[in-house]
Amino acid sequence: IEQNMTEMKIAQKLVEIGVAKDDIVLGFQAPEFRQYTDYGVG
């Protein structure tokens, strides 16, 4: 996910439909901080 300019939590919606958290990378987070999220690090 590169950016989310909405109030919808897109990553959470993806998890709810069965996408593994390891397959979701929060691209709007700096790479050095992604390890502290519950999602993939890319």
Residue pairs with C-beta under 8 A, 6 or more apart in sequence:
1 10
1 11
1 24
1 25
1 26
1 27
1 28
2 27
2 28
3 27
3 28
4 10
4 28
11 21
11 24
11 26
11 39
14 24
15 21
15 24
21 38
21 39
21 40
22 39
22 40
23 40
24 39
24 40
25 34
25 39
25 40
25 41
25 42
26 34
26 37
26 39
27 42
29 37
31 41
31 42
34 40
34 41
34 42
35 41
